């Protein structure tokens, strides 16, 4: 029989102690495998969408891809003793920190590519501002659900069982693996996605909630795509952008199809963001599932 899951000051649900370790591990493994498999299947489902409007087809694909991931996380959370929607302590302050680090991180990686001489200004295709706004909303939807799945559910469940460092790293590895299922292939790209997962994971752990990681993830992605038009590279997304910048320099600095994801500048910036978060004293006493 289902019970109402209340949370104590650590964020652990009141029902957490009643969940057997074997069942919780089975749920974690099943949730990750099911989610990863769905990302693979969704690529095929998306290819069959027959809608004349490319914008609507892409918007529908976002729903098809991400809604099931949220369902998996919300269904698995009570069976693993996790409360997914955690604001954490000083949520407003951490939201501002997340937004600031996300914007600064993306701009720093772009600056490193520009210094290598591979940044050019393209011609912005004529796209209605309403479509650009839709792209921004979908980016919030995408990053929000990714954070709910990985840092809202999976990471605290792993931290509770194997500790903070291992839990954050394992969750980041899963985050990277899901992007492989979504099409990422370049080694540098997978390395930067792994580090991004650790960066978002450290923000969630330090703040005791998912507000900061959502803010950082959204800020990074929306500046990269809807503001600067860096995704895909070189081209412009179907939802358009305010500016169209293309990276045409050395492949190792982002001058390839996967853009800044596959830039060593991104790896350097993410490491610079991770180190202080990893060494800084904790904010909450037990922030793993707070």
C-alpha positions as CSV (number, residue, x, y, z in Angstrom):
1,X,0.0,0.0,0.0
2,X,1.4,3.4,-0.9
3,X,2.3,5.8,1.9
4,X,2.7,9.5,1.9
5,X,6.3,10.3,1.7
6,X,7.3,13.2,4.0
7,X,10.8,14.4,4.3
8,X,13.0,15.2,7.3
9,X,15.6,18.0,7.4
10,X,18.1,15.8,5.4
11,X,15.6,15.3,2.6
12,X,15.3,11.5,3.1
13,X,11.7,10.4,2.7
14,X,10.0,8.9,5.7
15,X,9.5,5.7,3.8
16,X,13.2,5.4,2.9
17,X,14.0,3.0,5.7
18,X,11.2,0.6,4.7
19,X,12.6,0.0,1.2
20,X,14.8,-3.1,1.0
21,X,18.3,-2.6,-0.4
22,X,17.8,-5.4,-3.0
23,X,14.6,-3.8,-4.2
24,X,16.1,-0.3,-4.4
25,X,19.1,-1.5,-6.3
26,X,16.9,-3.3,-8.7
27,X,14.8,-0.2,-9.2
28,X,17.9,1.9,-9.9
29,X,19.3,-0.5,-12.4
30,X,15.9,-1.0,-14.1
31,X,15.3,2.8,-14.2
32,X,18.7,3.5,-15.8
33,X,18.4,0.7,-18.4
34,X,14.8,1.6,-19.2
35,X,15.7,5.3,-19.6
36,X,18.7,4.5,-21.8
37,X,16.7,2.2,-23.9
38,X,14.0,4.7,-24.3
39,X,16.4,7.3,-25.6
40,X,17.6,4.9,-28.2
41,X,14.0,4.0,-29.2
42,X,12.9,7.6,-29.3
43,X,15.4,8.4,-32.1
44,X,13.6,5.8,-34.3
45,X,10.2,7.1,-33.2
46,X,11.2,10.6,-33.9
47,X,12.3,9.7,-37.5
48,X,8.7,8.5,-38.2
49,X,7.0,11.7,-37.2
50,X,5.1,12.9,-40.4
51,X,4.3,16.5,-39.8
52,X,4.8,19.1,-42.5
53,X,6.0,21.7,-40.0
54,X,9.6,21.0,-39.0
55,X,9.2,23.2,-35.9
56,X,6.1,21.2,-34.7
57,X,7.8,17.9,-35.5
58,X,10.8,18.8,-33.4
59,X,8.6,20.1,-30.5
60,X,6.7,16.8,-30.6
61,X,10.0,14.9,-30.5
62,X,11.0,16.7,-27.4
63,X,7.8,15.6,-25.7
64,X,8.2,12.0,-26.9
65,X,11.9,11.9,-25.7
66,X,11.7,13.6,-22.3
67,X,8.3,13.0,-20.8
68,X,8.9,9.2,-20.2
69,X,12.2,10.0,-18.5
70,X,10.4,12.2,-16.0
71,X,7.8,9.4,-15.5
72,X,10.6,6.9,-14.8
73,X,12.3,9.2,-12.3
74,X,9.0,10.0,-10.4
75,X,8.0,6.3,-10.4
76,X,11.4,5.1,-9.1
77,X,11.9,7.9,-6.5
78,X,9.6,6.5,-3.7
79,X,11.1,3.0,-4.2
80,X,14.6,4.3,-3.7
81,X,13.7,6.7,-0.8
82,X,14.4,9.9,-2.8
83,X,12.4,13.1,-2.9
84,X,13.0,14.4,-6.5
85,X,11.8,18.0,-6.3
86,X,14.2,19.4,-3.7
87,X,14.8,23.2,-3.5
88,X,17.6,22.9,-1.1
89,X,18.9,25.6,1.2
90,X,19.0,29.2,0.0
91,X,17.4,28.3,-3.3
92,X,17.3,31.8,-4.7
93,X,21.0,32.3,-4.0
94,X,21.9,29.0,-5.6
95,X,19.7,29.7,-8.6
96,X,21.7,32.9,-9.2
97,X,25.0,31.0,-8.8
98,X,23.9,28.3,-11.2
99,X,22.7,30.9,-13.8
100,X,25.9,32.9,-13.4
101,X,28.2,29.8,-13.7
102,X,26.3,28.5,-16.7
103,X,26.5,31.7,-18.6
104,X,30.1,32.4,-17.6
105,X,31.2,28.8,-18.5
106,X,29.7,28.9,-21.9
107,X,31.1,32.3,-22.7
108,X,34.5,31.2,-21.5
109,X,34.5,28.2,-23.8
110,X,33.5,30.4,-26.7
111,X,36.2,32.9,-25.9
112,X,38.8,30.1,-26.0
113,X,37.6,29.0,-29.5
114,X,37.6,32.6,-30.6
115,X,41.2,33.0,-29.5
116,X,42.1,30.1,-31.8
117,X,40.7,32.2,-34.7
118,X,37.8,29.9,-35.6
119,X,34.8,32.0,-34.8
120,X,32.8,33.7,-37.6
121,X,29.5,35.5,-37.7
122,X,26.9,33.9,-40.0
123,X,23.7,35.1,-41.4
124,X,20.7,34.7,-39.1
125,X,17.9,32.9,-41.1
126,X,14.5,34.7,-40.9
127,X,12.8,33.0,-38.0
128,X,9.9,34.5,-36.1
129,X,10.7,35.5,-32.5
130,X,7.8,33.3,-31.3
131,X,9.7,30.3,-32.7
132,X,12.9,31.3,-31.0
133,X,10.9,31.7,-27.8
134,X,9.5,28.2,-28.3
135,X,13.0,26.9,-28.6
136,X,13.9,28.6,-25.3
137,X,10.9,27.0,-23.6
138,X,11.8,23.6,-25.0
139,X,15.4,24.0,-23.8
140,X,14.1,24.7,-20.3
141,X,11.9,21.6,-20.6
142,X,14.8,19.5,-21.8
143,X,17.3,20.6,-19.2
144,X,14.7,20.5,-16.4
145,X,13.7,16.9,-17.1
146,X,17.4,15.8,-17.5
147,X,18.1,17.3,-14.1
148,X,15.0,15.7,-12.5
149,X,16.1,12.3,-13.9
150,X,19.9,12.5,-13.1
151,X,20.4,15.0,-10.3
152,X,16.8,14.8,-8.8
153,X,16.5,11.0,-8.7
154,X,19.5,9.0,-9.8
155,X,22.3,11.0,-8.1
156,X,20.8,11.2,-4.6
157,X,19.8,7.5,-4.8
158,X,23.4,6.6,-5.7
159,X,25.0,8.9,-3.1
160,X,22.9,7.3,-0.4
161,X,24.3,3.9,-1.3
162,X,27.9,4.4,-2.5
163,X,28.8,7.9,-1.1
164,X,29.0,11.4,-2.6
165,X,32.1,11.2,-4.8
166,X,31.2,7.8,-6.3
167,X,27.6,8.7,-6.6
168,X,28.3,12.0,-8.5
169,X,30.8,10.3,-10.8
170,X,28.5,7.3,-11.6
171,X,25.6,9.6,-12.3
172,X,27.8,11.7,-14.6
173,X,28.9,8.5,-16.4
174,X,25.2,7.6,-16.9
175,X,24.5,11.1,-18.1
176,X,27.3,10.7,-20.7
177,X,26.0,7.3,-21.8
178,X,22.6,8.7,-22.4
179,X,24.1,11.2,-24.7
180,X,25.8,8.4,-26.6
181,X,22.3,6.9,-27.1
182,X,21.2,10.3,-28.3
183,X,24.0,10.5,-30.9
184,X,27.1,12.0,-29.3
185,X,30.2,10.2,-30.6
186,X,33.4,12.4,-30.5
187,X,35.7,11.4,-27.7
188,X,36.2,15.0,-26.6
189,X,32.4,15.5,-26.7
190,X,31.8,12.5,-24.4
191,X,34.5,13.8,-22.1
192,X,33.0,17.2,-21.8
193,X,29.5,15.8,-21.2
194,X,30.9,13.6,-18.4
195,X,32.5,16.7,-16.9
196,X,29.3,18.7,-17.3
197,X,27.5,15.9,-15.5
198,X,30.0,16.2,-12.6
199,X,29.6,20.0,-12.6
200,X,25.8,19.8,-12.4
201,X,26.1,17.0,-9.9
202,X,28.4,19.0,-7.6
203,X,26.0,22.0,-7.8
204,X,23.1,19.8,-6.8
205,X,25.0,18.2,-4.0
206,X,26.5,21.4,-2.6
207,X,23.1,23.2,-2.7
208,X,21.0,20.3,-1.4
209,X,18.6,20.6,-4.3
210,X,18.2,20.7,-8.1
211,X,17.5,24.5,-8.5
212,X,21.2,25.3,-9.1
213,X,21.9,22.5,-11.5
214,X,18.7,23.3,-13.5
215,X,19.7,26.9,-13.7
216,X,23.3,26.2,-14.8
217,X,22.3,23.5,-17.3
218,X,19.6,25.8,-18.8
219,X,21.8,28.9,-19.0
220,X,24.6,27.0,-20.7
221,X,22.3,25.4,-23.3
222,X,20.1,28.3,-24.0
223,X,23.0,30.7,-24.6
224,X,24.7,28.2,-26.8
225,X,21.6,27.4,-29.0
226,X,18.9,30.1,-28.8
227,X,21.1,33.2,-28.3
228,X,24.3,32.5,-30.1
229,X,23.2,29.8,-32.6
230,X,26.2,27.5,-32.0
231,X,24.1,24.3,-32.3
232,X,24.4,22.7,-34.7
233,X,27.7,23.8,-36.0
234,X,28.0,25.3,-38.6
235,X,24.3,26.0,-39.2
236,X,21.3,27.2,-37.3
237,X,18.7,25.2,-35.4
238,X,15.2,24.8,-36.6
239,X,14.0,27.1,-33.8
240,X,16.5,29.8,-34.8
241,X,18.6,32.1,-32.7
242,X,19.2,35.8,-32.0
243,X,22.7,35.6,-33.4
244,X,24.4,33.0,-35.6
245,X,28.0,32.2,-34.7
246,X,29.9,29.4,-36.4
247,X,33.1,27.6,-35.3
248,X,35.2,26.9,-38.3
249,X,38.6,26.6,-36.8
250,X,40.5,23.6,-35.5
251,X,38.3,20.5,-34.8
252,X,39.8,20.2,-31.3
253,X,38.6,23.7,-30.5
254,X,35.0,23.1,-31.6
255,X,35.3,23.4,-35.4
256,X,33.3,20.2,-36.1
257,X,29.7,19.1,-36.1
258,X,29.5,18.7,-32.4
259,X,30.8,22.2,-31.8
260,X,31.8,23.3,-28.3
261,X,30.9,19.9,-26.9
262,X,34.0,18.6,-28.6
263,X,36.3,21.4,-27.7
264,X,39.2,21.1,-25.4
265,X,38.3,24.6,-24.2
266,X,35.1,23.2,-22.8
267,X,37.0,20.6,-20.9
268,X,39.3,23.2,-19.5
269,X,36.5,25.5,-18.4
270,X,34.5,22.6,-16.8
271,X,37.5,21.5,-14.9
272,X,38.0,25.0,-13.6
273,X,34.4,25.0,-12.5
274,X,34.5,21.6,-10.9
275,X,37.7,22.0,-8.8
276,X,36.4,24.7,-6.4
277,X,33.0,23.0,-6.1
278,X,34.7,19.7,-5.2
279,X,37.0,21.2,-2.6
280,X,34.7,23.8,-1.1
281,X,33.3,22.9,2.3
282,X,29.8,21.5,2.2
283,X,26.8,23.8,2.7
284,X,24.4,21.2,4.1
285,X,25.2,18.5,6.6
286,X,23.9,15.7,4.5
287,X,23.0,17.2,1.1
288,X,22.9,13.9,-0.8
289,X,19.1,13.8,-0.8
290,X,18.3,17.0,0.9
